[in-house]
Amino acid sequence: MWLLDYLRKAVAVLPTLASFAVCMMLIVSIPRLSRRVHLPEAVGLLVAGMLFGPHVLDIFSHEHPVLKFFAEVGALLLMFFAGLELDLTLFRQKIFRALSFGVITTSLPLLLGTLATLWLGYELLPAIVVGSLIASHTMLGSTIIARLGARNLEPMVVTFGATMVSDTLSLLVFAACLPLYASGFSVAGIAIQVIEIAIFIPLVLLGLGRGGAWLLRRVENDEETYFMLMFGILAVTALLAEWIHLPGIVGTFLAGLAVNASVKDKPAKGKLEFLGSSLFVPIFFLVTGFLIDPIAVVRSISQDFLLAAGLLGALVAGKWIAAEACGRAFGYPRAARRTVWSLTLPQVAATLAATLVAHKTFNASGQPLVDSRMLNAVLIVVLVTAILGPILTQHYAPRMLDELPPRSG
């Protein structure tokens, strides 16, 4: 412990530029080191974030405004790129598969998570909230899929579409439970949320698809303006989504779909992808690692093992059944089904944000919706799935490429 204290004191006096230099060093070196030891780059960055974050060496604060902003942009860019790279023709053909899988991969973990939490002694409303927390997913393995050039395979198109559905549905359940716990049932609140979503989705897909395409065509000969306009579209759609209490990543995925055809093969698109994949996305993984307190995780495992194991089991089983059932129904081979399952395992962005909100939501008696024991259990689930998901994706995705043709319809 004395060595750890010494290192903390030494780095505490580092100037801002030195901290930034350390961050850049990690972004450059950790992915290369991860590839040498056959780990996904995302996993290496998560572990580095844990070690260099506030809970161990304390070089970076979790609330560091610049890194926090860069990380938020990285999360938004992940889903924006997913929308940009989808084969729209195939997506339109398989939209009902995406919707079906999205509903199933949300409802099964939600149901199993609720039942597990009830069995562990929690009341119905907190149990439903916990179920909703593990119903969504963050596609940490999407960078692996992109690197393999597999984004336009049918199982990946369906999975990217299902991610939007899953995040939206799970957040709807969560948003409905918060006011119920704090002040009672509100039909009007739920109805307003549904109406807002029903307006928002076609507004982005149709309105931005036409208006954004028109604007981009007007500036296509001015590469700098084109680049900044794409960034502006990303920011506006994320803000609109958050304004109606949806994750920003839902808005940016829809935005990517809306301008997909307009930006295809444009140089500014390639530069945005380069900037995102080399800076913003790695910082997103790094900052996510800041949230992981290894001491608290070990303590929670020893004290509340059954709680964490129950949640993890409900999540893994629910996502596996959904991927296996839908994959078999859609005719996907084994490796493709396993790849889909691995992509839907990680619980990071939406799960962490919603869990922290629930932990700060109190009823009339002053009791939090998610107590400290459950908060630590959810953090364990986040840590395990954030590491396990990309590892499984890296294992199964190359095998999927061997089983499927370059284009699957």
C-alpha positions in Angstrom: 0.0 0.0 0.0 2.9 2.4 0.7 4.0 2.1 -2.9 0.5 2.9 -4.1 0.3 5.9 -1.8 3.7 7.1 -3.1 2.6 6.9 -6.7 -0.6 8.7 -6.0 1.2 11.6 -4.3 3.7 11.7 -7.2 1.0 11.9 -9.9 -1.1 14.4 -7.9 1.3 17.2 -8.7 1.4 16.4 -12.5 0.4 19.5 -14.5 -2.6 19.3 -16.9 -0.4 18.8 -20.0 1.5 16.0 -18.4 -1.8 14.2 -17.6 -2.9 14.7 -21.2 0.4 13.3 -22.4 -0.2 10.2 -20.2 -3.6 9.8 -21.7 -2.3 10.0 -25.3 0.5 7.5 -24.4 -2.2 5.1 -23.1 -4.3 5.5 -26.3 -1.2 4.7 -28.5 0.3 1.9 -26.4 -2.5 0.0 -24.8 -4.2 -1.2 -28.1 -0.9 -2.4 -29.4 -0.1 -4.2 -26.2 -3.6 -5.7 -26.1 -3.1 -7.1 -29.6 0.2 -8.7 -28.6 -1.5 -10.6 -25.7 -4.6 -11.4 -27.9 -7.0 -9.3 -25.9 -9.6 -7.0 -27.5 -8.4 -3.3 -27.6 -11.5 -2.3 -25.7 -10.7 -4.6 -22.8 -7.1 -3.3 -22.6 -8.3 0.3 -22.4 -10.9 -0.6 -19.8 -8.3 -2.2 -17.6 -5.9 0.8 -18.2 -8.7 3.2 -17.2 -9.3 1.2 -14.0 -5.6 1.3 -13.1 -4.9 4.9 -14.0 -8.3 6.2 -12.8 -9.4 7.7 -9.5 -9.7 4.3 -7.6 -6.0 3.2 -8.1 -3.3 5.5 -9.3 -5.6 8.6 -9.5 -3.9 10.2 -12.4 -7.3 11.0 -14.0 -10.4 12.1 -12.2 -13.7 10.6 -13.4 -15.2 14.0 -13.5 -12.3 15.5 -15.6 -14.4 17.8 -17.9 -12.3 17.4 -21.0 -12.0 13.6 -20.8 -15.6 13.2 -19.8 -16.7 15.3 -22.9 -14.4 13.3 -25.2 -15.8 10.1 -23.8 -19.4 11.2 -24.4 -18.6 12.1 -28.0 -16.9 8.7 -28.4 -20.0 6.8 -27.2 -22.1 8.9 -29.7 -19.7 8.3 -32.5 -19.8 4.5 -32.0 -23.5 4.4 -32.8 -23.3 7.1 -35.5 -20.7 5.1 -37.4 -22.9 2.0 -37.0 -25.8 3.8 -38.7 -23.5 5.3 -41.4 -22.0 1.9 -42.3 -25.2 -0.2 -42.4 -26.3 -1.5 -45.8 -29.6 0.4 -46.0 -31.1 -1.9 -48.6 -30.4 -4.9 -46.4 -31.5 -3.0 -43.3 -34.9 -2.2 -44.8 -35.3 -5.8 -45.9 -34.5 -7.0 -42.3 -36.1 -4.3 -40.3 -38.7 -6.6 -38.8 -36.0 -9.0 -37.8 -34.2 -6.2 -36.0 -37.4 -5.1 -34.3 -38.2 -8.7 -33.3 -34.8 -9.4 -31.9 -34.7 -6.0 -30.2 -37.9 -6.8 -28.3 -36.8 -10.3 -27.4 -33.3 -9.5 -26.3 -34.8 -6.8 -24.1 -37.8 -8.6 -22.6 -36.0 -11.9 -21.6 -33.2 -10.3 -19.5 -35.8 -7.9 -18.1 -38.0 -10.7 -17.0 -35.2 -12.9 -15.7 -33.5 -10.0 -13.9 -36.8 -9.0 -12.3 -37.5 -12.6 -11.1 -33.9 -13.0 -9.8 -34.1 -9.7 -7.8 -37.5 -10.6 -6.4 -36.1 -14.0 -5.3 -33.2 -12.2 -3.6 -35.7 -10.3 -1.4 -36.3 -7.0 -3.2 -39.8 -5.5 -3.8 -41.5 -5.5 -7.1 -40.7 -1.9 -8.4 -37.0 -2.0 -7.6 -36.9 -5.5 -9.1 -38.4 -4.3 -12.4 -35.9 -1.4 -12.4 -33.0 -3.8 -12.0 -34.4 -5.9 -14.8 -34.5 -2.9 -17.0 -30.9 -2.0 -16.1 -29.6 -5.3 -17.6 -32.0 -5.4 -20.5 -30.1 -2.9 -22.7 -26.6 -3.3 -24.0 -23.6 -1.3 -25.2 -21.9 -2.7 -28.3 -18.3 -2.6 -27.2 -17.5 -5.2 -29.7 -18.6 -3.0 -32.6 -15.0 -1.9 -33.2 -14.0 -5.5 -33.7 -16.8 -6.0 -36.2 -15.8 -2.8 -38.0 -12.1 -3.9 -38.2 -13.1 -7.2 -39.7 -15.3 -5.5 -42.3 -18.4 -7.4 -41.1 -20.8 -4.5 -40.4 -22.9 -5.3 -43.4 -23.4 -9.0 -42.7 -27.1 -9.6 -42.0 -26.7 -10.7 -38.4 -24.7 -7.5 -37.7 -27.3 -5.3 -39.4 -30.0 -6.9 -37.3 -28.0 -6.6 -34.1 -27.2 -2.9 -34.7 -30.9 -2.2 -35.3 -31.9 -4.2 -32.3 -29.5 -2.2 -30.1 -31.6 0.9 -30.8 -34.8 -0.9 -30.0 -33.3 -2.4 -26.8 -32.0 0.8 -25.4 -35.3 2.6 -26.1 -37.5 -0.1 -24.6 -35.4 -0.6 -21.5 -35.2 3.1 -20.9 -39.0 3.4 -21.3 -39.5 0.8 -18.6 -37.0 2.6 -16.4 -38.5 6.0 -17.0 -42.0 4.7 -16.1 -40.8 3.2 -12.8 -38.9 6.3 -11.5 -42.0 8.5 -11.0 -43.9 5.5 -9.7 -41.3 5.0 -7.0 -40.8 8.7 -6.1 -44.4 10.0 -6.2 -46.8 7.4 -7.6 -48.3 6.2 -10.9 -48.7 8.7 -13.8 -50.5 7.5 -16.9 -50.0 11.0 -18.4 -46.2 10.8 -18.0 -45.9 7.4 -19.7 -48.3 8.5 -22.5 -46.2 11.7 -23.2 -43.0 9.6 -23.4 -44.5 7.2 -25.9 -45.9 10.1 -28.0 -42.5 11.9 -28.0 -40.8 8.7 -29.2 -43.4 8.2 -31.9 -42.7 11.7 -33.2 -38.9 11.7 -32.7 -38.1 8.6 -34.8 -39.8 9.5 -38.1 -38.7 13.2 -37.5 -35.0 12.1 -37.5 -35.2 9.4 -40.2 -37.4 11.3 -42.6 -36.8 15.0 -41.7 -33.1 14.7 -41.3 -32.8 12.2 -44.1 -34.1 14.9 -46.5 -33.0 18.1 -44.8 -29.6 16.8 -43.9 -29.0 15.4 -47.3 -29.9 18.7 -48.9 -27.6 20.6 -46.6 -24.7 18.2 -47.1 -25.2 18.4 -50.9 -24.9 22.2 -50.7 -21.5 22.0 -49.0 -20.1 18.9 -50.5 -17.3 20.9 -52.3 -16.3 22.5 -49.0 -14.8 19.6 -47.0 -14.2 21.5 -43.8 -17.9 22.7 -43.7 -19.1 19.2 -44.6 -17.1 17.7 -41.7 -18.4 20.2 -39.2 -22.0 19.8 -40.5 -21.7 16.0 -39.8 -20.5 16.8 -36.3 -23.4 19.2 -35.9 -25.9 16.6 -37.0 -24.4 14.2 -34.4 -24.8 16.7 -31.6 -28.3 17.9 -32.4 -29.8 14.4 -32.7 -28.1 13.4 -29.4 -29.5 16.4 -27.7 -33.0 15.9 -29.1 -32.9 12.2 -27.9 -31.8 13.3 -24.4 -34.5 16.0 -24.4 -37.2 13.3 -24.5 -35.3 11.1 -22.0 -33.7 8.7 -24.4 -30.0 7.8 -24.6 -28.1 10.1 -26.9 -26.8 7.0 -28.7 -30.3 6.2 -30.0 -30.4 9.6 -31.7 -27.0 9.3 -33.2 -27.7 5.8 -34.6 -30.9 7.2 -36.2 -28.9 10.1 -37.5 -26.3 7.8 -39.1 -29.1 5.9 -40.8 -30.7 9.2 -42.0 -27.6 10.6 -43.7 -26.2 7.2 -44.7 -26.7 7.4 -48.4 -25.7 11.1 -48.5 -22.2 10.7 -47.0 -21.2 7.4 -48.7 -17.7 7.6 -50.2 -17.3 11.3 -49.1 -13.7 12.1 -47.9 -15.1 14.0 -44.8 -16.8 10.8 -43.7 -13.4 8.9 -43.7 -11.8 11.7 -41.8 -14.5 11.7 -39.1 -14.2 7.9 -38.8 -10.4 8.3 -38.4 -10.7 11.0 -35.8 -13.3 9.0 -33.9 -11.5 5.7 -33.9 -8.1 7.1 -33.1 -9.2 9.6 -30.3 -12.8 9.8 -29.1 -13.7 6.1 -29.0 -10.5 5.0 -27.2 -11.1 7.7 -24.6 -14.7 6.5 -24.2 -13.3 3.0 -23.2 -10.6 4.6 -21.0 -13.0 6.8 -19.1 -15.5 3.9 -18.7 -12.6 2.1 -16.9 -12.4 5.0 -14.4 -15.8 3.9 -13.0 -14.4 0.5 -11.9 -13.2 0.4 -8.3 -11.4 -2.9 -8.0 -11.4 -2.9 -4.2 -15.2 -2.3 -4.1 -15.7 -5.0 -6.7 -13.7 -7.5 -4.7 -15.5 -6.5 -1.5 -18.9 -6.9 -3.2 -18.0 -10.3 -4.6 -17.1 -11.5 -1.1 -20.1 -9.9 0.7 -22.8 -10.1 -2.0 -21.7 -12.9 -4.3 -25.3 -14.3 -4.6 -26.7 -10.9 -5.7 -24.0 -10.3 -8.4 -24.2 -13.9 -9.5 -28.0 -13.8 -9.8 -27.9 -10.6 -11.9 -25.1 -11.9 -14.1 -26.8 -15.2 -14.6 -30.1 -13.5 -15.6 -28.3 -11.3 -18.1 -26.1 -14.0 -19.7 -29.0 -16.5 -19.9 -31.5 -13.9 -21.2 -29.2 -12.6 -23.9 -28.1 -16.1 -24.9 -31.7 -17.4 -25.2 -32.7 -14.4 -27.3 -29.7 -14.7 -29.6 -30.0 -18.4 -30.0 -33.8 -18.4 -30.5 -33.8 -15.6 -33.0 -30.6 -16.7 -34.7 -32.1 -20.2 -35.3 -35.4 -18.7 -36.5 -33.5 -16.4 -38.9 -31.3 -19.3 -40.2 -28.0 -18.0 -38.8 -25.1 -20.5 -38.3 -23.7 -21.2 -34.9 -20.8 -18.7 -34.9 -23.1 -15.9 -36.1 -25.5 -16.6 -33.2 -22.6 -16.6 -30.7 -21.3 -13.3 -32.2 -24.7 -11.7 -31.8 -24.9 -12.9 -28.2 -21.5 -11.6 -27.4 -22.3 -8.2 -28.8 -25.5 -7.9 -26.7 -23.7 -8.8 -23.4 -21.8 -5.6 -22.4 -23.6 -3.4 -19.9 -21.9 0.0 -20.0 -23.3 3.3 -21.2 -27.1 3.2 -20.6 -26.7 0.7 -17.7 -24.3 2.9 -15.8 -26.2 6.1 -16.4 -29.5 4.7 -15.4 -28.1 2.9 -12.3 -26.6 6.1 -10.9 -30.0 7.9 -11.5 -31.9 5.1 -9.7 -29.4 5.2 -6.8 -30.2 8.9 -6.3 -34.0 8.4 -6.6 -35.7 8.2 -3.2 -39.3 7.3 -2.1 -41.3 9.1 0.6 -39.5 7.1 3.3 -36.1 8.3 2.0 -35.0 4.8 0.6 -33.1 4.8 -2.7 -34.6 2.9 -5.6 -31.3 1.1 -6.1 -29.5 0.6 -2.7 -25.7 0.4 -2.3 -25.6 -3.4 -2.4 -27.4 -3.5 -5.7 -25.3 -0.6 -7.0 -22.1 -2.6 -6.3 -23.7 -5.7 -7.9 -24.5 -3.8 -11.0 -20.9 -2.5 -11.2 -19.7 -6.1 -11.0 -22.0 -7.0 -13.9 -20.7 -4.0 -15.9 -17.0 -5.0 -15.3 -17.5 -8.7 -16.1 -19.6 -8.1 -19.2 -17.4 -5.2 -20.5 -14.5 -7.6 -20.5 -16.3 -10.9 -21.4 -18.3 -9.4 -24.3 -15.4 -8.2 -26.5 -13.4 -11.3 -25.8 -16.2 -13.5 -27.0 -16.8 -11.2 -30.0 -13.1 -11.5 -31.0 -13.3 -15.3 -30.7 -16.6 -15.8 -32.6 -16.6 -13.0 -35.2 -13.8 -14.4 -37.4 -15.5 -17.8 -37.4 -18.7 -16.1 -38.5 -16.9 -14.7 -41.5 -15.9 -18.2 -42.4 -19.5 -19.4 -42.2 -21.2 -16.5 -44.0 -20.7 -15.0 -47.5 -19.5 -11.3 -47.7 -23.1 -10.3 -48.2 -26.0 -12.2 -46.6 -29.6 -11.6 -47.6 
